């Protein structure tokens, strides 16, 4: 957990994870319209809230 920001940065630049997100969106209508960058930003906000 100490290095969660580094993990998120790796995910942010991962083309593989971006493609996985696109597949997830195709299979789950409620994920439509949520960009990968928005997803990563949301994860960062949640992570920061828990680490306070």
TABELMO-V188861 format. One line per field, one symbol per residue. ss: DSSP state (2 for helix, 1 for strand, 0 for the rest). phi: phi as a letter, one per 20 degrees, with the letter a starting at -180 (. if undefined). burial: + if it has 24 or more other C-alpha atoms within 12 Angstrom, else -. A space follows every 50 residues. Layout:
ss->???
phi->???
burial->???
This chain:
ss->00022222222200222222222222202220000222222222222222 00
phi->.fdffffffffgeeffffffffffffecgfegndffffffffffffffff ef
burial->-------+--++--------+--------------+---+---------- --
